[in-house]
């Protein structure tokens, strides 16, 4: 078997190109206690139980008006954190938009649950936004209709940051291996 440096260099170059163009793995990271889930795309931490207002005994079914949902979220003291709020519309939609695995959350059935957000329409302050885990969203009037409440807090409150290897690291490693192979071939001549 003969070693062709040009063919090997071409193969490694193509592999490095694909490695550099791939995306880093980002998404939801479940906490160690399974109560909090960090979303590194939106940089918020979600309650793992989407119906926590019900589970905690605050509301019979976790469906509340927009005002009551906001009051619940702002007043929530859960898992050692007291700076909860309703998610924005974009944060809610990011769960679906980035192809997140929402199976990490509990009480998600059916996916047609409509969750209140803190987002108010820019054209009509009476219109309030909601989202669903299936990726749909809309604005509704009035805020007295009942939808589910689900709280988030800013940042990675549980310290769940995970270093994701960058594709460039793979490319550099591949090029180093190719260099070692070439050097070995030169020494064996």
N, CA, C and O of each residue as an XYZ file, in Angstrom:
756
protein
N       0.847     -1.163      0.000
C       0.000      0.000      0.000
C       0.899      1.234      0.000
O       1.789      1.360      0.841
N       0.668      2.120     -0.922
C       1.494      3.329     -1.006
C       0.731      4.504     -0.428
O      -0.495      4.587     -0.499
N       1.501      5.399      0.142
C       0.937      6.582      0.772
C       1.030      7.739     -0.200
O       2.118      8.080     -0.664
N      -0.101      8.343     -0.509
C      -0.119      9.497     -1.397
C      -0.450     10.732     -0.569
O      -1.573     10.906     -0.096
N       0.556     11.583     -0.408
C       0.371     12.776      0.410
C      -0.720     13.674     -0.163
O      -1.526     14.215      0.593
N      -0.762     13.842     -1.475
C      -1.756     14.728     -2.088
C      -3.181     14.243     -1.842
O      -4.070     15.035     -1.529
N      -3.391     12.923     -1.987
C      -4.729     12.385     -1.746
C      -5.113     12.510     -0.271
O      -6.251     12.846      0.056
N      -4.160     12.239      0.606
C      -4.436     12.343      2.042
C      -4.714     13.782      2.441
O      -5.623     14.049      3.227
N      -3.931     14.710      1.899
C      -4.134     16.122      2.206
C      -5.507     16.583      1.722
O      -6.190     17.345      2.407
N      -5.901     16.121      0.548
C      -7.213     16.484      0.013
C      -8.332     15.937      0.899
O      -9.304     16.638      1.181
N      -8.191     14.686      1.338
C      -9.215     14.080      2.192
C      -9.318     14.807      3.529
O     -10.418     15.074      4.013
N      -8.172     15.126      4.120
C      -8.170     15.831      5.399
C      -8.732     17.236      5.232
O      -9.443     17.726      6.110
N      -8.423     17.887      4.122
C      -8.936     19.235      3.875
C     -10.454     19.231      3.754
O     -11.122     20.112      4.294
N     -10.998     18.251      3.054
C     -12.452     18.142      2.915
C     -13.088     17.874      4.279
O     -14.106     18.475      4.623
N     -12.484     16.969      5.054
C     -13.013     16.669      6.388
C     -12.967     17.911      7.276
O     -13.907     18.176      8.026
N     -11.881     18.666      7.191
C     -11.752     19.886      7.995
C     -12.792     20.919      7.575
O     -13.347     21.621      8.420
N     -13.056     21.014      6.283
C     -14.056     21.957      5.790
C     -15.438     21.616      6.342
O     -16.172     22.497      6.792
N     -15.787     20.324      6.303
C     -17.079     19.917      6.847
C     -17.141     20.144      8.355
O     -18.181     20.538      8.880
N     -16.049     19.900      9.042
C     -16.021     20.091     10.493
C     -16.204     21.556     10.854
O     -16.890     21.873     11.825
N     -15.601     22.446     10.089
C     -15.706     23.870     10.398
C     -17.077     24.436     10.056
O     -17.491     25.439     10.636
N     -17.785     23.809      9.125
C     -19.078     24.348      8.725
C     -20.236     23.758      9.519
O     -21.373     24.207      9.371
N     -19.971     22.765     10.356
C     -21.061     22.190     11.136
C     -21.379     23.078     12.328
O     -20.568     23.908     12.738
N     -22.565     22.891     12.873
C     -22.979     23.698     14.014
C     -22.530     23.038     15.304
O     -22.416     21.816     15.392
N     -22.279     23.863     16.291
C     -22.003     23.336     17.620
C     -23.319     22.848     18.216
O     -24.387     23.371     17.896
N     -23.237     21.856     19.074
C     -24.440     21.327     19.703
C     -24.868     22.246     20.833
O     -24.173     22.373     21.841
N     -26.008     22.882     20.661
C     -26.528     23.766     21.696
C     -27.991     23.434     21.906
O     -28.652     22.931     20.998
N     -28.488     23.704     23.062
C     -29.889     23.427     23.303
C     -30.207     23.400     24.772
O     -29.695     24.209     25.546
N     -31.059     22.464     25.159
C     -31.507     22.382     26.531
C     -30.569     21.512     27.350
O     -30.107     20.467     26.892
N     -30.296     21.957     28.564
C     -29.431     21.211     29.458
C     -30.195     21.020     30.758
O     -30.531     21.993     31.433
N     -30.468     19.777     31.107
C     -31.265     19.500     32.300
C     -30.399     19.600     33.546
O     -29.244     19.173     33.550
N     -30.963     20.165     34.593
C     -30.229     20.310     35.844
C     -30.091     18.965     36.537
O     -30.790     18.004     36.216
N     -29.189     18.919     37.477
C     -28.942     17.684     38.203
C     -30.133     17.269     39.052
O     -30.348     16.076     39.268
N     -30.905     18.226     39.534
C     -32.051     17.882     40.375
C     -33.338     17.684     39.573
O     -34.387     17.401     40.151
N     -33.267     17.829     38.278
C     -34.393     17.608     37.363
C     -35.550     18.587     37.535
O     -36.632     18.354     36.998
N     -35.348     19.665     38.264
C     -36.402     20.659     38.450
C     -36.248     21.865     37.548
O     -37.217     22.587     37.312
N     -35.050     22.097     37.039
C     -34.753     23.264     36.223
C     -34.095     22.822     34.930
O     -33.325     21.861     34.907
N     -34.406     23.534     33.848
C     -33.799     23.230     32.553
C     -33.273     24.524     31.967
O     -34.012     25.490     31.775
N     -31.972     24.521     31.684
C     -31.332     25.707     31.127
C     -31.387     25.650     29.606
O     -31.043     24.634     29.002
N     -31.816     26.731     29.000
C     -31.866     26.877     27.546
C     -30.739     27.823     27.155
O     -30.844     29.035     27.346
N     -29.650     27.264     26.602
C     -28.498     28.115     26.285
C     -28.689     28.904     25.000
O     -27.834     29.720     24.654
N     -29.773     28.687     24.291
C     -30.080     29.491     23.112
C     -30.692     30.828     23.549
O     -30.267     31.888     23.091
N     -31.679     30.772     24.425
C     -32.336     31.986     24.920
C     -31.708     32.515     26.207
O     -32.043     33.611     26.655
N     -30.807     31.748     26.798
C     -30.148     32.099     28.059
C     -31.157     32.328     29.181
O     -31.095     33.324     29.901
N     -32.083     31.385     29.310
C     -33.036     31.396     30.416
C     -33.106     29.994     31.010
O     -32.778     29.005     30.354
N     -33.535     29.931     32.252
C     -33.768     28.648     32.910
C     -35.268     28.482     33.090
O     -35.941     29.343     33.657
N     -35.776     27.367     32.601
C     -37.204     27.057     32.660
C     -37.476     26.148     33.850
O     -36.604     25.385     34.265
N     -38.683     26.229     34.399
C     -39.135     25.206     35.324
C     -39.344     23.932     34.510
O     -39.960     23.982     33.446
N     -38.849     22.806     34.981
C     -39.001     21.558     34.233
C     -40.466     21.131     34.159
O     -40.897     20.545     33.166
N     -41.214     21.420     35.194
C     -42.642     21.096     35.241
C     -43.415     22.266     34.645
O     -43.523     23.324     35.265
N     -43.953     22.076     33.443
C     -44.622     23.189     32.762
C     -45.922     23.601     33.465
O     -46.430     24.699     33.240
N     -46.447     22.734     34.299
C     -47.662     23.050     35.057
C     -47.337     23.213     36.542
O     -48.096     22.770     37.404
N     -46.218     23.842     36.826
C     -45.768     23.990     38.215
C     -46.763     24.770     39.070
O     -46.844     24.538     40.276
N     -47.510     25.675     38.481
C     -48.520     26.412     39.249
C     -49.545     25.444     39.837
O     -50.052     25.669     40.936
N     -49.852     24.372     39.112
C     -50.763     23.342     39.610
C     -50.039     22.430     40.596
O     -50.537     22.170     41.692
N     -48.867     21.949     40.202
C     -48.107     21.020     41.034
C     -47.798     21.615     42.403
O     -47.829     20.911     43.412
N     -47.500     22.906     42.438
C     -47.155     23.574     43.697
C     -48.383     23.906     44.545
O     -48.251     24.332     45.692
N     -49.576     23.710     43.979
C     -50.801     23.982     44.709
C     -51.298     25.412     44.583
O     -52.264     25.788     45.247
N     -50.655     26.218     43.742
C     -51.075     27.613     43.596
C     -52.398     27.730     42.855
O     -53.235     28.567     43.196
N     -52.588     26.887     41.837
C     -53.794     26.959     41.009
C     -54.250     25.539     40.701
O     -53.422     24.638     40.568
N     -55.548     25.334     40.588
C     -56.096     23.996     40.395
C     -55.637     23.333     39.103
O     -55.412     22.123     39.082
N     -55.493     24.105     38.023
C     -55.103     23.498     36.746
C     -53.982     24.251     36.033
O     -53.628     23.903     34.906
N     -53.427     25.260     36.663
C     -52.336     26.077     36.107
C     -52.809     27.015     35.004
O     -51.992     27.679     34.366
N     -54.122     27.078     34.772
C     -54.678     28.005     33.780
C     -55.163     29.252     34.505
O     -55.999     29.189     35.406
N     -54.615     30.382     34.085
C     -54.941     31.644     34.753
C     -55.062     32.756     33.728
O     -54.682     32.601     32.568
N     -55.594     33.869     34.174
C     -55.601     35.060     33.326
C     -54.164     35.554     33.192
O     -53.273     35.113     33.917
N     -53.954     36.474     32.257
C     -52.607     37.012     32.050
C     -52.111     37.713     33.309
O     -50.963     37.518     33.710
N     -52.950     38.518     33.933
C     -52.556     39.247     35.148
C     -52.212     38.282     36.281
O     -51.206     38.465     36.968
N     -53.038     37.258     36.479
C     -52.763     36.276     37.533
C     -51.500     35.471     37.225
O     -50.746     35.126     38.135
N     -51.271     35.174     35.952
C     -50.056     34.453     35.561
C     -48.814     35.270     35.885
O     -47.833     34.743     36.410
N     -48.864     36.564     35.566
C     -47.738     37.450     35.880
C     -47.516     37.549     37.385
O     -46.382     37.481     37.858
N     -48.597     37.708     38.127
C     -48.495     37.804     39.584
C     -47.872     36.540     40.161
O     -46.998     36.609     41.025
N     -48.326     35.380     39.680
C     -47.773     34.109     40.142
C     -46.285     34.016     39.837
O     -45.489     33.683     40.715
N     -45.908     34.307     38.598
C     -44.504     34.166     38.201
C     -43.599     35.111     38.988
O     -42.552     34.699     39.487
N     -43.997     36.363     39.096
C     -43.171     37.356     39.797
C     -43.056     37.027     41.287
O     -42.015     37.277     41.895
N     -44.105     36.474     41.873
C     -44.090     36.137     43.293
C     -43.541     34.755     43.606
O     -43.431     34.384     44.774
N     -43.198     33.995     42.585
C     -42.750     32.617     42.770
C     -41.386     32.560     43.451
O     -40.466     33.296     43.096
N     -41.277     31.680     44.426
C     -40.001     31.378     45.067
C     -39.852     29.868     44.987
O     -40.427     29.137     45.794
N     -39.081     29.400     44.014
C     -38.973     27.965     43.773
C     -37.521     27.561     43.577
O     -36.773     28.212     42.848
N     -37.137     26.481     44.235
C     -35.815     25.875     44.087
C     -34.690     26.856     44.412
O     -33.613     26.811     43.817
N     -34.965     27.738     45.366
C     -33.950     28.678     45.826
C     -33.837     29.950     45.012
O     -32.909     30.732     45.222
N     -34.756     30.176     44.090
C     -34.705     31.368     43.242
C     -36.029     32.114     43.346
O     -37.095     31.503     43.432
N     -35.948     33.439     43.336
C     -37.160     34.246     43.497
C     -37.320     35.295     42.403
O     -38.140     36.203     42.538
N     -36.557     35.186     41.332
C     -36.647     36.186     40.254
C     -37.279     35.596     38.994
O     -36.757     35.764     37.891
N     -38.394     34.910     39.166
C     -39.096     34.282     38.055
C     -39.959     35.307     37.328
O     -40.283     36.365     37.868
N     -40.319     34.977     36.110
C     -41.184     35.817     35.274
C     -41.777     34.928     34.194
O     -41.364     33.780     34.029
N     -42.752     35.464     33.452
C     -43.242     34.754     32.269
C     -42.205     34.903     31.163
O     -41.521     35.923     31.078
N     -42.093     33.901     30.331
C     -41.165     33.962     29.200
C     -41.659     34.980     28.183
O     -42.850     35.284     28.123
N     -40.741     35.502     27.390
C     -41.153     36.328     26.261
C     -41.655     35.401     25.160
O     -41.436     34.191     25.212
N     -42.311     35.955     24.193
C     -42.803     35.167     23.060
C     -41.642     34.491     22.344
O     -41.726     33.311     22.003
N     -40.551     35.234     22.111
C     -39.394     34.671     21.411
C     -38.750     33.532     22.197
O     -38.326     32.536     21.611
N     -38.677     33.675     23.519
C     -38.105     32.600     24.335
C     -38.961     31.342     24.238
O     -38.433     30.235     24.128
N     -40.268     31.509     24.278
C     -41.158     30.364     24.155
C     -41.044     29.688     22.804
O     -40.990     28.461     22.712
N     -41.007     30.496     21.758
C     -40.913     29.928     20.409
C     -39.547     29.307     20.146
O     -39.428     28.423     19.298
N     -38.519     29.752     20.857
C     -37.189     29.184     20.621
C     -37.138     27.711     21.000
O     -36.298     26.972     20.487
N     -38.015     27.279     21.879
C     -38.048     25.858     22.231
C     -38.350     25.010     21.007
O     -37.823     23.906     20.872
N     -39.186     25.509     20.124
C     -39.523     24.782     18.904
C     -38.637     25.195     17.743
O     -38.233     24.350     16.944
N     -38.328     26.481     17.635
C     -37.585     26.993     16.487
C     -36.221     26.351     16.325
O     -35.763     26.145     15.201
N     -35.566     26.033     17.432
C     -34.235     25.445     17.333
C     -34.290     23.929     17.422
O     -33.260     23.277     17.587
N     -35.474     23.373     17.316
C     -35.603     21.920     17.325
C     -35.281     21.322     18.683
O     -34.736     20.222     18.769
N     -35.613     22.038     19.733
C     -35.299     21.571     21.074
C     -36.054     20.282     21.371
O     -37.138     20.033     20.844
N     -35.447     19.475     22.229
C     -36.087     18.262     22.691
C     -36.920     18.607     23.918
O     -36.404     18.611     25.036
N     -38.187     18.892     23.724
C     -39.035     19.316     24.834
C     -39.457     18.145     25.715
O     -40.188     18.342     26.686
N     -39.010     16.926     25.398
C     -39.345     15.787     26.252
C     -38.639     15.875     27.606
O     -38.961     15.109     28.514
N     -37.690     16.787     27.755
C     -37.049     16.992     29.055
C     -38.017     17.585     30.066
O     -37.818     17.452     31.273
N     -39.066     18.240     29.576
C     -40.049     18.866     30.450
C     -41.116     17.859     30.849
O     -41.368     16.896     30.125
N     -41.740     18.077     31.993
C     -42.840     17.211     32.414
C     -44.169     17.955     32.260
O     -44.214     19.185     32.249
N     -45.235     17.185     32.142
C     -46.600     17.717     31.986
C     -46.780     18.513     30.699
O     -47.449     19.546     30.702
N     -46.197     18.050     29.610
C     -46.313     18.771     28.338
C     -47.472     18.292     27.482
O     -47.748     18.900     26.447
N     -48.163     17.226     27.872
C     -49.268     16.733     27.057
C     -50.546     17.465     27.418
O     -50.828     17.634     28.605
N     -51.307     17.891     26.476
C     -50.976     17.894     25.049
C     -50.084     19.076     24.687
O     -50.014     20.064     25.417
N     -49.416     18.960     23.569
C     -48.529     20.037     23.106
C     -49.319     21.274     22.708
O     -48.741     22.322     22.419
N     -50.639     21.150     22.694
C     -51.478     22.291     22.309
C     -51.729     23.251     23.471
O     -52.459     24.230     23.310
N     -51.132     22.987     24.650
C     -51.251     23.942     25.757
C     -50.816     25.317     25.273
O     -49.776     25.451     24.629
N     -51.596     26.318     25.574
C     -51.226     27.699     25.247
C     -50.690     28.357     26.512
O     -51.365     28.398     27.541
N     -49.456     28.876     26.421
C     -48.790     29.487     27.568
C     -48.717     30.998     27.392
O     -48.330     31.491     26.333
N     -49.093     31.728     28.440
C     -48.959     33.179     28.411
C     -47.495     33.568     28.323
O     -46.622     32.864     28.831
N     -47.230     34.697     27.674
C     -45.894     35.280     27.656
C     -45.976     36.691     28.223
O     -47.065     37.210     28.470
N     -44.835     37.295     28.424
C     -44.807     38.682     28.896
C     -44.876     39.668     27.739
O     -44.856     40.880     27.953
N     -44.956     39.159     26.515
C     -44.929     40.004     25.322
C     -46.294     40.636     25.051
O     -47.322     39.960     25.007
N     -46.263     41.934     24.874
C     -47.457     42.711     24.536
C     -47.287     43.198     23.101
O     -46.183     43.571     22.705
N     -48.357     43.199     22.324
C     -48.299     43.655     20.934
C     -47.824     45.105     20.864
O     -48.219     45.937     21.681
N     -46.981     45.395     19.888
C     -46.493     46.772     19.713
C     -47.542     47.659     19.050
O     -47.450     48.884     19.118
N     -48.536     47.048     18.407
C     -49.566     47.834     17.728
C     -50.835     48.011     18.553
O     -51.625     48.919     18.296
N     -51.032     47.135     19.554
C     -52.232     47.215     20.377
C     -51.899     46.642     21.757
O     -51.754     45.429     21.907
N     -51.780     47.499     22.745
C     -51.365     47.078     24.087
C     -52.351     46.116     24.741
O     -52.019     45.484     25.744
N     -53.541     45.995     24.198
C     -54.519     45.058     24.744
C     -54.280     43.633     24.244
O     -54.845     42.681     24.781
N     -53.442     43.490     23.215
C     -53.149     42.162     22.664
C     -51.938     41.567     23.376
O     -50.870     42.176     23.435
N     -52.128     40.382     23.907
C     -51.099     39.694     24.678
C     -50.719     38.404     23.964
O     -51.579     37.733     23.394
N     -49.447     38.057     23.993
C     -48.971     36.901     23.229
C     -48.997     35.620     24.053
O     -48.818     35.636     25.271
N     -49.225     34.518     23.358
C     -49.092     33.188     23.922
C     -48.292     32.340     22.939
O     -48.140     32.717     21.777
N     -47.779     31.199     23.396
C     -47.085     30.255     22.514
C     -47.477     28.838     22.902
O     -47.980     28.585     23.997
N     -47.232     27.925     21.973
C     -47.421     26.495     22.227
C     -46.125     25.770     21.909
O     -45.291     26.285     21.164
N     -45.952     24.588     22.463
C     -44.744     23.809     22.214
C     -44.678     23.265     20.795
O     -43.628     22.783     20.369
N     -45.778     23.334     20.058
C     -45.733     22.896     18.660
C     -45.207     24.001     17.748
O     -45.143     23.825     16.531
N     -44.827     25.143     18.334
C     -44.227     26.222     17.557
C     -45.181     27.311     17.137
O     -44.765     28.269     16.485
N     -46.441     27.200     17.487
C     -47.379     28.248     17.088
C     -47.475     29.315     18.177
O     -47.166     29.080     19.344
N     -47.913     30.485     17.750
C     -48.056     31.613     18.664
C     -49.047     32.589     18.065
O     -49.275     32.605     16.856
N     -49.633     33.402     18.930
C     -50.567     34.400     18.448
C     -50.758     35.443     19.541
O     -50.270     35.288     20.660
N     -51.468     36.498     19.200
C     -51.856     37.509     20.173
C     -53.346     37.363     20.417
O     -54.095     37.026     19.501
N     -53.780     37.613     21.638
C     -55.177     37.425     21.980
C     -55.678     38.630     22.788
O     -54.933     39.253     23.544
N     -56.937     38.923     22.602
C     -57.627     39.914     23.426
C     -58.809     39.168     24.038
O     -59.454     38.429     23.294
N     -59.134     39.280     25.229
C     -58.498     40.064     26.283
C     -57.563     39.185     27.105
O     -57.464     37.980     26.871
N     -56.888     39.787     28.055
C     -56.008     39.053     28.952
C     -56.768     38.314     30.032
O     -56.173     37.669     30.895
N     -58.105     38.414     29.979
C     -58.916     37.714     30.975
C     -59.199     36.271     30.582
O     -59.704     35.500     31.398
N     -58.878     35.886     29.330
C     -59.025     34.481     28.967
C     -57.960     33.683     29.716
O     -56.915     34.219     30.085
N     -58.233     32.408     29.935
C     -57.315     31.598     30.742
C     -56.400     30.760     29.857
O     -56.845     30.045     28.960
N     -55.131     30.874     30.138
C     -54.096     30.092     29.472
C     -53.157     29.597     30.567
O     -53.277     29.999     31.724
N     -52.235     28.735     30.201
C     -51.310     28.182     31.188
C     -50.211     29.181     31.529
O     -49.819     30.001     30.698
N     -49.724     29.100     32.756
C     -48.617     29.943     33.220
C     -47.380     29.062     33.377
O     -47.460     27.969     33.937
N     -46.241     29.536     32.887
C     -44.983     28.785     32.963
C     -43.876     29.797     33.183
O     -43.734     30.741     32.406
N     -43.108     29.617     34.209
C     -42.124     30.626     34.605
C     -40.707     30.296     34.138
O     -40.323     29.134     34.004
N     -39.946     31.365     33.895
C     -38.518     31.273     33.571
C     -37.771     32.283     34.433
O     -38.364     33.200     35.001
N     -36.477     32.097     34.515
C     -35.613     33.079     35.152
C     -34.404     33.285     34.249
O     -34.005     32.377     33.520
N     -33.833     34.462     34.297
C     -32.739     34.796     33.387
C     -31.460     34.048     33.734
O     -31.123     33.861     34.903
N     -30.763     33.628     32.696
C     -29.442     33.035     32.849
C     -29.454     31.579     33.256
O     -30.494     30.921     33.291
N     -28.262     31.099     33.561
C     -28.034     29.717     33.963
C     -27.935     29.690     35.480
O     -26.836     29.645     36.031
N     -29.074     29.717     36.155
C     -29.090     29.882     37.601
C     -28.531     28.684     38.358
O     -28.065     28.832     39.488
N     -28.570     27.526     37.767
C     -28.088     26.327     38.455
C     -26.648     25.994     38.083
O     -26.128     24.957     38.494
N     -26.003     26.859     37.312
C     -24.611     26.612     36.943
C     -24.442     25.384     36.081
O     -23.552     24.569     36.324
N     -25.290     25.243     35.070
C     -25.284     24.047     34.240
C     -24.494     24.201     32.955
O     -24.618     23.373     32.053
N     -23.693     25.233     32.856
C     -22.980     25.476     31.605
C     -22.112     24.271     31.251
O     -21.376     23.740     32.082
N     -22.220     23.869     30.018
C     -21.434     22.760     29.511
C     -20.631     23.275     28.333
O     -21.182     23.875     27.410
N     -19.330     23.041     28.367
C     -18.502     23.470     27.245
C     -18.781     22.568     26.055
O     -18.686     21.345     26.149
N     -19.121     23.183     24.951
C     -19.395     22.454     23.726
C     -18.168     22.564     22.838
O     -17.722     23.674     22.546
N     -17.609     21.431     22.398
C     -16.420     21.522     21.555
C     -16.732     22.233     20.247
O     -17.756     21.985     19.612
N     -15.842     23.106     19.869
C     -16.037     23.848     18.636
C     -15.568     23.017     17.449
O     -14.610     22.253     17.567
N     -16.230     23.158     16.313
C     -15.820     22.417     15.125
C     -14.377     22.702     14.720
O     -13.720     21.833     14.147
N     -13.871     23.896     15.004
C     -12.494     24.229     14.639
C     -11.504     23.326     15.361
O     -10.435     23.035     14.824
N     -11.835     22.879     16.560
C     -10.965     21.976     17.303
C     -10.797     20.668     16.544
O      -9.692     20.130     16.466
N     -11.868     20.163     15.994
C     -11.811     18.929     15.213
C     -10.948     19.132     13.979
O     -10.161     18.258     13.618
N     -11.092     20.265     13.341
C     -10.296     20.551     12.145
C      -8.815     20.616     12.482
O      -7.992     20.055     11.758
N      -8.465     21.292     13.566
C      -7.049     21.385     13.947
C      -6.490     20.012     14.295
O      -5.358     19.695     13.929
N      -7.266     19.202     14.992
C      -6.827     17.857     15.336
C      -6.608     17.022     14.077
O      -5.627     16.285     13.979
N      -7.520     17.138     13.118
C      -7.385     16.395     11.859
C      -6.144     16.820     11.094
O      -5.424     15.979     10.557
N      -5.894     18.102     11.044
C      -4.697     18.587     10.351
C      -3.425     18.134     11.060
O      -2.436     17.812     10.400
N      -3.434     18.103     12.378
C      -2.269     17.624     13.123
C      -2.011     16.155     12.829
O      -0.860     15.755     12.653
N      -3.063     15.347     12.772
C      -2.899     13.931     12.435
C      -2.329     13.759     11.035
O      -1.466     12.912     10.806
N      -2.818     14.565     10.105
C      -2.293     14.492      8.738
C      -0.814     14.872      8.724
O      -0.018     14.254      8.016
N      -0.450     15.881      9.500
C       0.951     16.292      9.581
C       1.824     15.202     10.160
O       2.928     14.965      9.669
N       1.345     14.531     11.202
C       2.108     13.421     11.784
C       2.269     12.285     10.783
O       3.346     11.699     10.670
N       1.197     11.975     10.057
C       1.276     10.910      9.051
C       2.278     11.271      7.961
O       3.058     10.421      7.532
N       2.265     12.500      7.519
C       3.208     12.949      6.491
C       4.636     12.880      7.016
O       5.537     12.410      6.322
N       4.838     13.348      8.239
C       6.179     13.335      8.837
C       6.688     11.904      8.980
O       7.857     11.627      8.710
N       5.819     11.007      9.399
C       6.215      9.603      9.546
C       6.596      9.014      8.198
O       7.569      8.266      8.096
N       5.839      9.345      7.169
C       6.129      8.847      5.817
C       7.489      9.353      5.353
O       8.254      8.607      4.741
N       7.793     10.612      5.641
C       9.079     11.184      5.237
C      10.233     10.513      5.970
O      11.299     10.318      5.387
N      10.044     10.160      7.231
C      11.094      9.511      8.013
C      11.317      8.072      7.579
O      12.419      7.546      7.741
N      10.296      7.426      7.033
C      10.391      6.024      6.614
C      10.969      5.859      5.220
O      11.152      4.724      4.779
N      11.262      6.928      4.512
C      11.804      6.819      3.151
C      13.228      6.375      3.162
O      13.838      6.231      2.103
